[in-house]
């Protein structure tokens, strides 16, 4: 059995400029999963950098509110929303609230460095 407490997971700066805590990754946690799971945080007034993944991704908004950008679409998001991001879509999220925007990132297949490209 594997149980991880997010309080014990070190936060780091992700390539898209969010603050990230990687909760589950099959390569690092020895679990038979096809996906990875992380929690991201964007502070008020900030946004992630436009980027794309070759994998599909789902954001589940836990706290806060923002504006989600996927290719040429923009939609407001808030706690309780799940956002499906197709492979190779240019994506970024803006924190438009007064508190941190916190969301889970589920990447399938599991996130790898070479899958992600920051878009200029």
Secondary structure, DSSP 8 states (H G I E B T S, - for coil): -----GGGS--EE-TTS-EEEEEE-HHHH----SEEEEEEEE-TT-B---EEESSEEEEEEEE-EEEEEETTEEEEEETT-EEEE-TT--EEEEE-SSS-EEEEEEEES---GGGEEE--
